[in-house]
Amino acid sequence: MSTPSAPQFDNSYARLGPGFFSRTPPTPVRGPGLVAVNRPLAARMGLDPDWLESEAGLAMLAGNAVPPGAEPIAQAYAGHQFGGLSPQLGDGRAVLMGEVVAPDGLRFDLQLKGSGPTPFSRRGDGRAWLGPVLREFLLSEFMAAVGVPTTRALAAVTTGETVWRESPLPGAVLTRVAQSHIRVGTFEFFAIRGDLDRLRALTEHAIARHYPDAGDAAGLLRAVVAAQAETVAQWMALGFVHGVMNTDNMAVSGETIDYGPAAFLDGYHPDTKFSAIDRGGRYAYAEQPHVAVWNLAQLASCLIPLMGADTDAAVAEATAIVHGFPPLYDAAWLRRFGAKLGLADADEAARPLIERLLGLMATSRADFTRVFRGLVDGTAADEFLDPAPFRDWQRDWQALGPDLSLAAAANPVRIPRNHRVQQVIDAGVTGDFAPFHRLWAALDAPFEARADWDDLSRAPLETEAVRTTYCGT
């Protein structure tokens, strides 16, 4: 039997040099305890899951030890938060330990989230409590299971320490994996300072890492616009509400990042929001594609100085690229919702049928996931207060000869329902992680109907519904 081995790190982002980050080791914790190691993800990355579950692995995952080759850094970035510019944000409670190159050559960041204060903490404690760690673990792993570009959760550990928010709570650390943690806000950090040398270096790094065919700044912008159009369309097709779509929470890789107040729709309405800090509904479900365009316009503004000496021409080109988002998004939205109805190659002719169903759902506040899965199972009418208008719609839909196997592959049986995630958190706070592992297993097979998981696909009772979510900071 081979001896478990520690990760082998590379540190390409750290090689960008001063100004991009602060060298910051994680702060050790008193009593680390293992909640979960994502063994399939570890294998995908070429990591040894047995080592991760060992005493040495737990020490790294908790931030108590830095393996040879790792170079812990807190990344610098700015960001527009609810439309207002914060010129310096940065990793205030996370450190990037380094990068792991998988056997197929794909590079992954390995970040400890909740690992203690950094120079960007802004008087914060730099810690995470258990609830947001479990929430991000479950939501991000579900998104990966249904094919949405996303950061991943490699591990969750408890710290044996208390974190103070409104009350004392158990501390935890999430090991987050991403193709990178470069955000729109990372570009803003250098652009607002007029630091064109570092802005150019960041652009070249992002192109090399994510879009090697992009060629230049305009090509990078075009690639990010296309990637975000696909990702946001997938959010919409799942009833996912990110909750805090600030520019520092938009990854240029197209991955979904930062699940703080994120949630999934139960009863459908386009104006649904969950985040406690989103008082005006800026990041409500239906607003997400519009906010994506706004965020991409901020990225475009950053890249214009790198798009040629003729500023007017650069502005025109950048504007045209950002204006390319709506048609890309609309095509992706039609494709995704068409598949949910079992309609292959859906085009504009299918849009009225889709929108008519969504209108009926909004009137009844019908459960988003159960309606679409019910089209496959024949139970969708049960989700409507008055099923008669739905049955009229259903006859028109059935006349198109939908492919139910296509619909089954596009509509999960279960999602990380807000009340179920809260139940997991409530149990975890008491030290009981069995509900977490059960829900994780069920979400890892989201299209599989199993009688022993039927309760996890049930809509919440009125007394169970979770209508407000929090960032955890």
ZITA-V653544 format. One line per field, one symbol per residue. psi: psi as a letter, one per 40 degrees, with the letter a starting at -180 (. if undefined). burial: I if it has 24 or more other ideal C-beta (glycine too) atoms within 12 Angstrom, else O. Layout:
# ZITA-V653544
psi->???
burial->???
This chain:
# ZITA-V653544
psi->hihiiiihiifdddedaideihhhiihiidgihhdihgddddddeeihddddeidddddddeeeihihdighihihiaihhfehhhehcigefihhdaihhideehhhihhhhfeiiieeefeieeiiiddddddddddddddddeehhiiihdihiieeihhhbeihihiihhhhhidifhiddddddddeefgdddddddddddddddgeeddaddddddddddddddddddddeefhhddgfidefhheeeihigfceiiihchhhdehidhdegdefdfideedddddddddddddddedeefidgddddddddddddeeddddddddddddddddefhifhaddedddddddddddddefihdddddddddeeeddeeidhedddddddddddeefihdddddeehidiigiddddddddddddeeheddddddddddegeehhhdeeddeeiiiideehhehiide.
burial->OOOOOIIOIIIIIIOIOOOIIIIIIIIOIOOIIIIIIIOOIIOOIIIIIOIIIOOIIIIIIIIIIIIOOIIIIIIIIIIIIIOOOOOIIIIIIIIIIIIIIOOOOOIIIIIIIIIIIIIIIOOIIIIIIIIIIIIIIIIIIIIIIIOIIIIIIIIIIIIOIOIOOOOOIIIIIIIIIIIIIIIIIIIIIIIIOOIOOIIIIIIIIIIOIIIOOIOIIIIIIIIIIIIIIIIIIIIIIIIIIIIIIIIIIIIIIIIIIIIIIIIIIIIIIIOIIIIOOIOOIIIIIIIIIOIIIIIIIIIIIIIIIIIOOOOOOIOOIIIOIIOIIOOIIIIIIIIIIIIIIIIOOIOOOIOOIIOOIIOIIIOIIIIIIIIIIIIIOOOIIOIIOOOOOIOOIIOOIOOOOIOIOOIIOIIIIIIIIIIIIIIIIIOIIOOOIOIIIIIIIIIIOIIOOOOOIOOIIOIIOOOOOIIOIIIII
